[in-house]
């Protein structure tokens, strides 16, 4: 009799655990609105971002940079554009379905440039930097980071120290959240000499 009761209690316990597991699985599937990021896309090795750096978020992607660095969104035509600014350096970017580093990469050829192919944030990336600092673009290019979106981030005519900093920042780029197929920000309102917003109704 005791053995029968133990078997029944064990069966009941298995049923409860099984139901809980199914419930958790169901809740997880409903909570997962966006596809999972590639392995390693959210983590940073200690060597990639110094402890005194901070995260600078641009929306569909982010990076780590020294304190004081800021993100500025710029007016774009057919893609999402902006810049990361700090320490006298401006790293501009072009993100979207039409993003391309073609005009930069055409000039970046060996032996004048150092060219590397790496995996950053779980995505293939091409990094180029002039061997003679101050002459050319230091850039990183991701052809496809999901939904046919690409990213080009670059700095122009950087000094040796600025170039080294830019290359370290490139390594901290991470993609996450909902990546839209087309990200076109509205252009900032223009003002005339009298301070009136152009295009706005004056009635």
C-alpha positions as CSV (number, residue, x, y, z in Angstrom):
1,X,0.0,0.0,0.0
2,X,2.8,2.4,0.9
3,X,4.7,1.5,-2.2
4,X,1.6,2.2,-4.4
5,X,1.2,5.6,-2.7
6,X,4.9,6.5,-3.4
7,X,4.5,5.5,-7.0
8,X,1.4,7.7,-7.3
9,X,3.1,10.7,-5.6
10,X,6.1,10.3,-7.9
11,X,3.9,10.2,-11.0
12,X,2.1,13.3,-9.7
13,X,5.4,15.1,-9.2
14,X,6.6,14.2,-12.7
15,X,3.4,15.6,-14.1
16,X,3.7,18.9,-12.2
17,X,7.4,19.3,-13.3
18,X,6.5,18.4,-16.9
19,X,3.6,20.9,-16.9
20,X,5.9,23.6,-15.5
21,X,8.5,23.0,-18.2
22,X,5.9,23.2,-20.9
23,X,4.6,26.4,-19.4
24,X,8.1,27.9,-19.3
25,X,8.7,26.9,-22.9
26,X,5.5,28.4,-24.0
27,X,6.2,31.7,-22.1
28,X,9.7,31.8,-23.6
29,X,8.4,31.4,-27.1
30,X,5.9,34.2,-26.7
31,X,8.4,36.5,-25.0
32,X,11.0,36.0,-27.8
33,X,9.7,38.6,-30.2
34,X,13.0,39.0,-32.1
35,X,15.4,36.4,-33.4
36,X,18.3,35.5,-31.1
37,X,21.6,37.2,-31.6
38,X,24.6,35.2,-32.9
39,X,26.6,33.5,-30.2
40,X,28.9,36.0,-28.5
41,X,27.0,38.9,-29.9
42,X,26.2,40.4,-26.4
43,X,29.4,39.6,-24.5
44,X,32.6,41.5,-24.5
45,X,36.0,40.2,-23.5
46,X,37.8,42.2,-20.9
47,X,40.6,43.0,-23.5
48,X,38.1,44.6,-25.9
49,X,36.6,47.3,-23.6
50,X,38.6,48.9,-20.8
51,X,36.6,49.2,-17.5
52,X,36.5,53.0,-17.7
53,X,34.8,53.0,-21.1
54,X,31.0,53.3,-21.4
55,X,28.4,52.0,-23.8
56,X,27.2,54.3,-26.5
57,X,23.9,53.2,-28.0
58,X,22.9,54.0,-31.6
59,X,19.7,51.9,-31.7
60,X,20.3,48.8,-33.9
61,X,23.9,48.7,-32.7
62,X,26.1,50.0,-30.0
63,X,29.8,50.2,-29.1
64,X,32.0,51.0,-26.2
65,X,34.1,54.2,-26.1
66,X,36.0,56.3,-23.5
67,X,33.9,58.5,-21.2
68,X,32.9,61.7,-22.9
69,X,32.1,60.2,-26.2
70,X,28.7,60.9,-27.6
71,X,26.4,59.7,-30.4
72,X,24.9,62.2,-32.8
73,X,22.2,61.2,-35.3
74,X,22.5,62.9,-38.7
75,X,20.0,63.4,-41.5
76,X,20.0,60.5,-43.9
77,X,18.6,59.9,-47.4
78,X,18.2,56.2,-47.9
79,X,20.0,54.9,-44.8
80,X,20.5,55.6,-41.1
81,X,23.6,57.8,-40.6
82,X,25.3,59.4,-37.6
83,X,28.5,59.8,-35.8
84,X,30.3,59.0,-32.6
85,X,32.4,61.9,-31.3
86,X,35.0,62.3,-28.6
87,X,38.6,63.1,-27.9
88,X,38.8,65.2,-31.1
89,X,37.8,62.2,-33.2
90,X,34.6,61.8,-35.3
91,X,33.7,58.3,-36.4
92,X,30.8,58.4,-38.9
93,X,28.6,55.6,-39.9
94,X,26.1,54.5,-42.5
95,X,23.6,51.7,-41.6
96,X,20.9,50.1,-43.6
97,X,20.0,48.2,-46.7
98,X,22.0,50.5,-48.9
99,X,25.0,50.9,-46.7
100,X,28.3,50.5,-48.4
101,X,32.0,51.3,-47.8
102,X,32.7,50.9,-51.5
103,X,34.1,54.3,-52.0
104,X,36.4,53.8,-49.1
105,X,37.4,50.2,-49.7
106,X,38.3,50.9,-53.3
107,X,41.1,53.1,-52.1
108,X,42.1,50.8,-49.3
109,X,44.6,48.5,-51.0
110,X,47.8,46.8,-50.0
111,X,50.5,47.7,-49.3
112,X,49.4,51.2,-48.4
113,X,46.6,49.8,-46.1
114,X,46.5,47.1,-43.5
115,X,43.5,44.9,-44.3
116,X,42.0,42.3,-41.8
117,X,38.9,40.1,-41.9
118,X,37.5,39.3,-38.4
119,X,34.4,38.3,-36.6
120,X,33.0,41.1,-34.5
121,X,29.8,40.7,-32.5
122,X,29.2,37.4,-34.3
123,X,29.3,38.9,-37.8
124,X,32.0,38.9,-40.5
125,X,33.8,42.3,-40.7
126,X,36.4,43.9,-42.9
127,X,38.8,46.3,-41.2
128,X,41.1,48.7,-43.1
129,X,43.6,51.2,-41.9
130,X,46.3,53.2,-43.6
131,X,49.8,52.2,-42.8
132,X,50.7,55.9,-42.8
133,X,48.5,57.6,-40.2
134,X,46.8,60.8,-41.2
135,X,46.4,59.7,-44.8
136,X,43.2,57.9,-45.6
137,X,40.2,56.3,-43.8
138,X,40.3,53.8,-40.9
139,X,37.1,51.8,-41.4
140,X,35.2,48.7,-40.5
141,X,32.5,47.3,-42.8
142,X,29.8,44.7,-42.1
143,X,28.2,43.5,-45.3
144,X,25.2,42.0,-43.7
145,X,24.2,42.1,-40.0
146,X,20.6,40.8,-40.5
147,X,17.6,41.8,-42.7
148,X,20.1,42.7,-45.5
149,X,21.4,45.7,-43.4
150,X,25.0,46.6,-43.6
151,X,27.2,48.9,-41.5
152,X,30.1,51.1,-42.4
153,X,31.9,53.0,-39.7
154,X,34.9,55.1,-40.4
155,X,37.3,57.9,-39.3
156,X,39.2,60.0,-41.8
157,X,42.9,61.1,-41.6
158,X,43.4,59.9,-38.0
159,X,46.6,60.3,-36.2
160,X,48.5,57.2,-35.0
161,X,46.9,57.4,-31.5
162,X,43.4,58.2,-32.9
163,X,43.7,55.3,-35.4
164,X,44.7,52.9,-32.6
165,X,41.7,54.1,-30.5
166,X,39.3,53.7,-33.5
167,X,40.5,50.1,-34.1
168,X,39.9,49.3,-30.4
169,X,36.4,50.8,-30.6
170,X,35.6,48.8,-33.7
171,X,36.2,45.6,-31.7
172,X,33.4,46.5,-29.3
173,X,30.6,46.9,-31.8
174,X,27.6,44.8,-31.0
175,X,24.2,44.4,-32.7
176,X,21.0,43.8,-30.9
177,X,17.3,44.5,-30.5
178,X,14.9,44.9,-33.4
179,X,16.9,45.6,-36.6
180,X,14.5,47.3,-39.0
181,X,14.8,46.5,-42.7
182,X,14.8,50.2,-43.6
183,X,15.9,52.8,-41.0
184,X,15.4,56.3,-42.4
185,X,15.4,59.0,-39.7
186,X,13.5,62.2,-40.3
187,X,15.8,65.1,-41.2
188,X,16.2,67.8,-38.5
189,X,14.1,70.9,-39.0
190,X,15.8,73.7,-40.9
191,X,15.6,77.3,-39.7
192,X,15.9,80.4,-41.8
193,X,17.7,83.6,-40.7
194,X,14.6,84.8,-38.7
195,X,14.5,81.6,-36.7
196,X,11.4,80.2,-38.4
197,X,11.3,76.5,-39.2
198,X,11.2,76.1,-42.9
199,X,8.3,74.0,-44.2
200,X,6.2,74.7,-41.1
201,X,2.9,76.4,-41.4
202,X,3.0,80.1,-40.4
203,X,-0.7,80.7,-40.3
